[in-house]
Structure formats: C-alpha cells, structure tokens
C-alpha cells in the first residue's frame, strides 16, 4: 500500500520524523469537524462534544500501546508531565531522592527534574557516549541508592534504542520507580505497555505519530495511580469536575488526576486521528518498513554511519558523520530538496511510512555526488 498519498509531503524527501512528523491530509478537516464546528455552528455548550475528543485520544493511545484508555492522561508536553510525576510520588524513602538518567537524554527532561522539587533531589547521570543499548551499562549505574530511573526508549541524537524491558525488570529488582520516555519511539518501535509494566510512561504526538505539538500524554500503571497525589491540579483532576463545590476536592480515580485545569482540545483532535491511523496500520509494520530503508542506507554508506546498525539496538533514526565534508553533504541534500537536520554526532535521517525506496536512493545518490 502506498501510504505517501495520505500525507502532506510537498514533493520533498522528508526525513525529519524524529523532529516533526508530516500531517495527514485529513488533519485540517478533522480540526474543523471536531473542534470548530461544535463551537461555530451550535448555540449549545460545546464541551460535551469537545470532551469526546479526549476520549478518542485516550482510546487511540490504548489501541497503539495495548493498554486501557483510562490509564492515559493528556498532557501539554513531556516536561510538564515529568514534573507532575515527580511531585505526585509520596513514597520516596528520602527527602532528597536520587534519580538516574543519561547525559544523552533530551536536556529538557533534566531541567524539569532539577527544578520540580526546588532542587531537593540528587541527579545521577550515565555518562555521555555510553552504550545505552547494553543492559550491562544500566546494571553498572543502577544501585539500591537510586529511587527513580528515567529511561528513554530511543535516543534521537545517537540513534540508540535502550533495552527498556530489561531495564524495567532491573528497576523492579532494586525496588525503584521507572519513568519511560517514548517520544522518539512511539509510532515507529512497538511498545506493549501491559507487557512492559513500567510505573509511568510519557510521550508526545509531534514526532513519529504525526499529530502535531501540544498533544502529549502520560500513562500511569493502574497499580500505582491510587498512590499518586499530584500537586499541580485543577478542576479536571477532580473525580467529578462538574461538582463545583469549592470546599471539596477529590482526586479522579484514574490517570486523569494528573490532568489539571481547563484543557486544550484542538491538538488532541488532530493527534487522535493520526494515532488511530498508525494503530490501524500496526507499529510493527511501520518498524519493518523503517528498518528496510535504514538497511539500505547502512549498506550504501557503512563507513559514515555512527549510529547502531542492528535493528534491536537502533532507533528509527540513522546518523551519518561525514566529518570535514559535512557541509558539502548538507548543501547537496538541500539542493535536492531532501530534508534532514544535524546535531553534534552527525546528520540525522529518519525514514517513515511515507518514505519509499526511491526517496532513499535519491538520498544516497545526492550524498555520493557530494563526496566526489
């Protein structure tokens, strides 16, 4: 099946899904139908229809991740979700908990952690450049002193994929809390949340899920939710948001206790459709397609590839480092309307379901021209 026809691509070879996924062609129509129409063409309160959008968002996530809709809570972004988690956990055994994360994690996550408890925590880092695909690396740093482990499922700047299932087993062995960041894997690497059994999972819709910014999510293990007391709350964190008793607050009995005040709707309308689209295709099929295209790049440019090449260790992103020829390659790719970006480790390329073998051959040809 040709999935390219479903997306807005503008005749470009687009390889930036690790940053922003391309929108579905139906996204604008969905936004109008589910957000603007109830607002513009009805004299009734649109909230009943708008809140159905949130249910659709939760349902789509549940289908994608093999989970229950009630275990998902909409969030604005991952940083906000992480702050809510840290301040909601009453079970830390110390007033200054120790949190383990990697220096290769997205910096925003460390910023959020550091400031979420007025600096009253101890951040411990796995050093930059470590082999985060190897469980032995995690075993080296995860000790009984650690209260919480922050785990990125995939790392966009290194192209690594962590052994998240094995790490979760390790956290359970050491009786510490696990938070998984699936922003760089959701929609391209299969993740079964029932099987994973993490404590918390946070993610976004803007990248491989092609749902745009503003529609992040928090999954809370149903065995943990009743023990969480979020501090950043609002009327939609209430068990009955429409009770309107200013003297009575009761946490929602689901993950929605992490929600907050009056929610946005529009981002979730767009995201719910795109997430349902990928759930229907099946992330396993997306991954098989992604790996086939990555293999083509690896085979043509093996000496320039600095990210893992074995699928079990690789994210959906390939990273190429052409050293002193980097600028020549970037200029050539831009000339051929091939969209990539560059970080310290190299040029990042992320083939998605709307990328085909012709796109990859076009990429390889442009690079070979630049290297001549």
Secondary structure, DSSP 8 states (H G I E B T S, - for coil): --GGGGB--TT-EE-BTTT----BTTHHHHHIIIIIHHHHS-SS-THHHHHHHHHHHHHHHHHHHTS-GGGEEEES-HHHHHHHHHHHB---SSSSEEEEEETTS-HHHHHHHHHHTTT-EEEEEE-TT--TT-HHHHHHH--TT-SEEEEESEETTTTEE--HHHHHHHHHHTT-EEEEE-TTTTTTS---HHHH--SEEEE-SSSTT---TT-EEEEE-TTTGGGB--SS--GGGBTTTT---TT---B-SSGGGG--SS---HHHHHHHHHHHHHHHH-HHHHHHHHHHHHHHHHHHSGGGB-S--SGGGB-S-EEE--GGGHHHHHHHHHHTTEE-EEETTEEEEB--TT--HHHHHHHHHHHHHHH-
